[in-house]
Structure formats: C-alpha cells, structure tokens
Amino acid sequence: MANTTIVLITGANTGIGYQVVRALYSADKPYTVLVGARSTQKAQDAIAAIQGEFPSSSNKLVPIVLDIESDESIQNAYEAVNSQFGRVDALVNNAGAQFDLNVASGSLDPRELWAKSWSVNVTSTQILTSAFIPLLLASSNPRLLFVTSGTATLAGSENQSIPMNRVPDAGWPKQGGLNIPAYRSAKTGLNMMMREWDRVLKNDGVKVFAISPGFLATGLGGNPEMLKKMGAGDPAVAGGLFRDVLEGGRDGDVGKVVSRDGVQPW
C-alpha cells in the first residue's frame, strides 16, 4: 500500500462525496478510496456504479460503514481502517446535511433543527476527525479536508442579489424565500473548526483545507431538480476541485476556504 494514496471520504455514496470518489477512481495516479457510508449496501451500490462507469481503472474502492453521529460506528471504522491499512493519507469530511426545510414540513421543531444541524455538520465531524488523527499522522503527506458552503461566508451574506440574503418584508412570521439559517450558521462554525485544526496540526505537517464546491444540484436539500431550476450546477464539477487539492494544486491556500474560483472570503 506504500505506492497508493489512501483517502477516506465520509458520506461518499451520494452528492459531493460520490463525485470525489469518481474523480479519484478515474485518476491516473494510484488511489485507494475508502467509501464511507451508513450501511455496507449503500457503499457497495456506489462502488458498483462507479466501477461500471470506469471499467479500466486500476484504483481500489473499499466500503467502510461509518455513521458520523455514532461513536460506536466511528470507533469500528477506525479499527477496520487501522487493521487493514495502518494509515490514512487524506480524510475528506464530506458527510453533512441541511435540515432547515424540515421545520415547515413538521418533521423537526426549531430547537431540534438547530441541534441536529450542528450535531451533523460540526460536532460529529469534530469527533470523527479527532478519532482518525493517529492514522493521518502515520502518513508521510497527510491532508485534512472539510466540506463547507458558499452560504457560510460572513462577507458574502451582505450580497442581496442572492435569494437567501434578501431582506424580507416587515412583520412576523416571515413568509417565503429560501431560508436556511441553521445550515449556513453550522457551516460557518465548521470553517472556524477547520482553522483550529490547521493551528493544532501545523507542526505535524498536516495540510488542512475547507472546500466550498459551489451551488450544485445535490440531494443536500432534498430536491436536486428544484436546485437546478434555481441555477445550481452539475455536482460532477466538484470532483476535479477536490482532486486538485488532494494532489497539491492548492497548497498555497492551506488553512483557507478553497473554491473553484480562488479563496472564499471569511
């Protein structure tokens, strides 16, 4: 395994994570991609689809059962990866979710919304990262990536040409518009978490990034077709950005939020 780059991707069976797996599996460089998913079946289904798309690839895809909200699942995944590989060259913290629209549907109340948003996007990502640090430090070229969002930039929240930044009419309750405050607040928190990991691991040689893939039509909000109508792009474009970061193309931007267009403002 010395001549292959071992990359663990959480939430890798769908959305951005799936596109990163595709980009690495189809790469000319040797990769072993650990496809994290909440069940073996979900991981295997994603692997079968990607292998079918790129039948000539000599890279490896390995299913890893990983529910980032479960400490037991995290520990089991760590033990499996440690026993089989002994290291991780890159950890891509992709698993995340947007729950804001669940309040309107009645499946979450406001307190549950905010707690769940931070549990998945921040707390669980922090716990997972902490667990896998020993395997990252066993790498000769470790990289730690966090998937953030363009909605998380504080500076960008002033741009009222973006629907979610528009100031609503006076009165209460507010009606209409795309309103995702819990999600974007959690991703802003994740940006600070990334900065903390960059500080803590700087003397260990770990290159830490947050990646902002852009407005893409994934299942994150539950309706990719609706997102397409709003101008969202093809999720496949994210794969190349992540591969570029993993292969050193953005090493001048360590500790920052990287996008396809440059560095995202804080």
C-alpha positions in Angstrom: 0.0 0.0 0.0 3.1 2.3 0.1 2.6 3.4 -3.6 -1.1 4.3 -3.3 -2.8 7.4 -1.7 -5.4 6.2 0.8 -8.3 8.6 1.1 -11.2 8.2 3.5 -14.4 10.1 2.4 -17.4 10.3 4.7 -20.9 10.4 3.1 -19.3 9.1 0.0 -22.2 7.2 -1.5 -24.1 10.3 -2.7 -23.7 14.0 -3.6 -20.3 15.7 -3.4 -18.7 12.7 -1.7 -19.8 10.4 -4.6 -18.3 12.9 -7.1 -15.0 12.9 -5.3 -14.9 9.1 -5.3 -15.5 9.2 -9.1 -12.7 11.8 -9.6 -10.2 9.8 -7.7 -11.1 6.4 -9.1 -10.8 7.7 -12.6 -7.5 9.4 -11.9 -4.2 8.3 -13.5 -2.5 8.4 -10.1 -2.9 5.4 -7.8 -5.7 5.8 -5.2 -7.3 3.5 -2.6 -10.6 5.2 -1.8 -12.4 4.2 1.4 -16.0 4.8 0.6 -17.7 5.8 3.9 -21.5 5.3 4.1 -24.0 4.5 6.8 -24.5 1.0 5.5 -22.5 -1.6 3.6 -25.2 -1.8 0.9 -25.1 2.0 0.3 -21.3 1.9 -0.1 -21.4 -1.2 -2.3 -24.1 0.3 -4.6 -22.0 3.5 -5.0 -18.9 1.4 -5.7 -20.6 -0.8 -8.3 -21.9 2.3 -10.2 -18.5 4.0 -10.3 -16.7 0.8 -11.3 -19.2 0.3 -14.0 -18.6 3.8 -15.3 -14.8 3.4 -15.3 -14.1 -0.3 -16.0 -10.5 0.2 -17.0 -9.4 1.8 -13.7 -6.8 0.0 -11.6 -7.6 2.0 -8.5 -9.4 0.5 -5.5 -12.7 1.3 -3.8 -13.3 -0.1 -0.3 -16.6 0.1 1.5 -16.4 1.5 5.1 -19.5 1.5 7.3 -19.5 4.9 9.0 -22.2 6.9 10.7 -20.6 10.0 12.0 -23.3 10.6 14.6 -22.4 7.3 16.3 -19.3 7.0 18.4 -19.5 3.2 18.2 -19.6 3.4 14.4 -16.6 5.8 14.3 -14.6 3.5 16.6 -15.5 0.4 14.5 -14.5 2.3 11.3 -11.2 3.4 12.9 -10.3 -0.2 13.9 -11.2 -1.5 10.5 -9.1 1.1 8.7 -6.2 0.8 11.1 -6.1 -3.0 10.9 -6.3 -3.1 7.1 -4.2 -0.1 6.1 -2.5 1.4 9.2 -2.7 5.0 7.9 -4.9 7.5 6.1 -3.3 9.9 3.7 -6.3 12.1 3.4 -9.5 12.5 5.3 -12.4 14.2 3.5 -15.1 15.3 5.9 -17.9 15.4 3.4 -20.8 14.0 5.4 -23.3 16.8 6.2 -26.9 17.7 5.9 -29.3 20.6 5.6 -32.5 20.3 7.8 -33.9 23.9 7.7 -36.8 22.9 5.4 -37.9 20.2 7.9 -39.5 22.7 10.2 -42.0 23.7 7.5 -42.8 20.0 6.9 -43.3 19.4 10.7 -40.7 16.7 11.0 -38.5 18.9 13.2 -39.3 21.7 15.6 -36.9 24.8 15.7 -34.8 23.5 18.7 -34.4 20.1 17.0 -33.5 21.8 13.8 -30.6 23.8 15.3 -29.4 20.9 17.4 -29.4 18.5 14.5 -27.7 20.9 12.1 -24.8 21.4 14.5 -24.7 17.8 15.5 -24.2 16.5 12.0 -22.2 19.3 10.4 -20.0 20.3 13.3 -20.0 18.1 16.4 -19.9 14.8 14.6 -17.3 16.0 12.1 -15.1 17.1 15.0 -15.4 13.8 16.8 -14.7 11.8 13.6 -11.7 13.9 12.9 -10.3 13.5 16.4 -10.6 9.7 16.2 -8.7 9.5 12.9 -5.9 11.8 13.7 -3.5 9.0 14.6 -4.0 7.4 11.2 -3.4 10.8 9.5 -0.2 11.3 11.4 1.0 7.9 10.1 1.0 9.3 6.6 4.1 11.0 5.0 1.9 13.6 3.3 -1.3 14.0 5.4 -4.2 16.1 4.3 -7.4 17.0 6.1 -10.4 18.4 4.2 -13.7 19.8 5.4 -16.6 20.4 3.0 -18.1 23.8 3.7 -20.6 26.1 1.8 -20.7 29.3 -0.1 -23.6 30.2 2.2 -21.2 30.2 5.2 -19.2 33.3 4.3 -19.9 36.3 6.6 -18.8 38.8 3.9 -21.0 37.1 1.3 -24.1 37.4 3.4 -24.3 41.1 2.5 -24.9 40.3 -1.2 -28.7 40.7 -1.6 -28.6 39.5 -5.2 -28.5 36.0 -3.7 -32.0 34.9 -2.8 -31.2 33.7 0.8 -29.7 37.1 1.6 -32.7 39.2 0.6 -34.2 41.2 3.4 -37.8 40.2 3.9 -40.8 42.5 4.4 -41.6 43.7 7.9 -43.9 41.6 10.1 -43.9 38.2 11.7 -43.8 35.4 10.9 -41.6 35.9 7.8 -43.0 34.3 4.6 -41.4 32.8 1.5 -37.8 32.8 0.3 -35.1 30.3 0.7 -34.2 30.5 4.4 -31.5 28.1 5.8 -30.0 29.9 8.8 -29.3 26.8 10.8 -27.3 25.1 8.0 -25.3 28.2 7.0 -24.5 29.0 10.6 -23.3 25.5 11.2 -21.0 25.7 8.1 -19.6 29.0 9.4 -18.9 27.2 12.6 -17.2 24.4 10.6 -14.9 27.0 9.0 -13.7 28.0 12.4 -13.2 24.4 13.3 -11.1 23.9 10.2 -9.0 26.9 11.3 -8.5 25.3 14.7 -7.3 22.0 13.2 -4.9 24.0 10.9 -3.5 25.6 14.0 -3.3 22.5 16.1 -1.8 20.3 13.3 0.6 22.8 11.7 3.7 21.4 13.4 2.7 17.9 12.4 2.8 18.7 8.7 -0.9 18.2 8.1 -2.3 20.3 5.3 -5.8 21.4 6.3 -8.4 23.0 4.0 -12.1 23.8 3.8 -13.6 23.2 0.3 -16.5 25.3 -0.9 -17.7 23.4 -4.0 -20.3 25.9 -5.1 -24.0 25.9 -5.7 -24.6 22.4 -7.0 -27.7 20.3 -7.5 -27.1 17.6 -4.9 -29.6 15.9 -2.6 -28.5 18.0 0.3 -31.7 20.0 0.5 -33.8 17.0 -0.6 -34.7 18.3 -4.1 -32.0 18.4 -6.8 -34.5 19.3 -9.5 -35.6 22.4 -7.6 -32.0 23.4 -7.2 -31.4 23.1 -10.9 -34.2 25.4 -11.6 -32.6 27.9 -9.3 -29.3 27.7 -11.2 -27.4 25.0 -9.4 -24.6 23.3 -11.4 -23.7 19.7 -12.1 -22.3 18.1 -8.9 -19.6 16.4 -11.1 -17.6 19.7 -11.3 -16.7 19.2 -7.6 -14.6 16.1 -8.2 -11.9 18.0 -10.1 -11.6 20.6 -7.3 -11.1 18.0 -4.6 -8.6 16.1 -6.6 -6.6 19.2 -7.3 -6.5 19.9 -3.5 -5.5 16.3 -2.7 -2.8 16.4 -5.4 -1.2 19.6 -4.1 -2.5 22.1 -6.7 -3.9 24.4 -3.9 -1.1 24.1 -1.3 -0.7 27.8 -1.4 -4.1 28.1 0.2 -3.6 25.9 3.3 -5.8 26.9 6.2 -8.3 28.7 3.9 -11.7 28.1 2.3 -10.9 27.0 -1.3 -13.3 27.3 -4.2 -13.0 26.7 -7.9 -12.6 30.5 -8.3 -10.0 31.0 -5.7 -10.3 31.6 -1.9 -13.7 32.2 -0.4 -13.9 35.3 1.9 -14.5 34.7 5.6 
